[in-house]
Amino acid sequence: MKSSILSSLRGYVIVEVRGQRIEQLINRIVERRMSIWDIQIHEARAQLCISLRDFFLLRPLLKETGSRIHVLQRYGLPFTLNKVEKRKLFVAGFIGFIIGLYLLSSLVWQVRVEGNESISTTDILQTAKQEGIYKMQWKFRLKDTDVLSKSLQNKLPGTAWVGVEVQGTQIVIKVVEATIPDVPPLLNPRNLVATKSALITSIYAEKGRPVVKPNTYVKKGDILISGILGDELNRQTVVAMGKVKGIVWYTPSIEVPLLRQLKIYTGAVVNRSYLVMGSRALQLSGYGELPFEHYETLPERKSLHWRDYTLPLGWLQEKVMEIQLLEQPLELQEARSLGMERAKQEIITAAGNEARVVNEKILHEKTDNGKVYMEVHLEVEESIVGEQAIIP
């Protein structure tokens, strides 16, 4: 097969020739050194490929041999350019799209900071802006990442290392903060006193002299661990340290409605789609008001990727699901349990994670206006340590 890259550039056609003197026609074509190939002869007709330049030289030979010709297919660059010329707007739009895509991928669309804890993100972004790192900046205007890293590290006190990475249309600033040894605070001599009235369950004095023992009752403000050591003649004050736990009594009042609200999905769904460019979105489908009174929205966003680059273009799919709010009556016993759990949770949250409920009971209970009102008694073991300065 003679069709090559050169033939495709010059252009060629596949034709069907009909007549009684086809062999004579082919001989005349060969005598004139015309470019033909892939010749297939079937009785009074033949199919062959001929270059576009030689195709227009066939007319005299066709008249001479009494043959007729019919073009079956056209190939090559001239025909492609002819089609493109008829679709100028499409080609211009496609070229504009490629140029726009290149320009959008050459901009910085997001600046992200990672690894910082004590240094605020605002301060880092402000310093980065001074170095030319900010949104809508051209990437080709940025300095080398190594230069940016060193410059940011010099301008950000408290950093051990700063790295700058260009990931597609976003820049990631990675920060490793310098480890500064903790300086223990200067403490004045003190006693540890009870913050609440309680029954002592355990006491551990790391520094200082324990004043109370387990199973003794203390009032708020009583000294638990004294920071004064020795007697009146040989006296020394220290910073009392230790742990003291005791049982504290609470009587919270709780009200629980006898109706519980449930959320049920009906299965009705409305889909919405958006074209996303940067931080803006253009709605494509799902127009109009929602036919639901109560609903939940489940978004799903996808971005376009080119090689290792994340482009600022993508689409957003929203699934809006209808829900119904139903009320379910509660049994009295279940309402009691919910009320008790709520009371314990509130007390534990206020007392600290180490606190635990050791005893519980309901003191009073009444039902009125669709609610259960309860006064409960809780015994909670918790830390009761507070500080009291020793004044010389």
Secondary structure, 3 states (H helix, E strand, C coil): CCCCHHHHHHCEEEEEEECCCHHHHHHHHHHCCCCEEEEEEECCEEEEEEEHHHHCCCHHHHHHHCCEEEEEEEECHHHHHHHHHHCHHHHHHHHHHHHHHHHHHCECCEEEEECCCCCCHHHHHHHHHHCCCCCCCEHHHCCCHHHHHHHHHHHCCCEEEEEEEEECCEEEEEEEECCCCCCCCCCCCEEEEECCCEEEEEEEEEECEECCCCCCEECCCCEEEECEEECCCCEEECECEEEEEEEEEECCEEEEECEEEEEEEEEEEEEEEEEEECCEEEEEECCCCCCCCCEEEEEEEEEEEECCEEEEEEEEEEEEEEEEEEEEECCHHHHHHHHHHHHHHHHHHHHCCCCEEEEEEEEEEEEECCEEEEEEEEEEEEECEEEEECCC
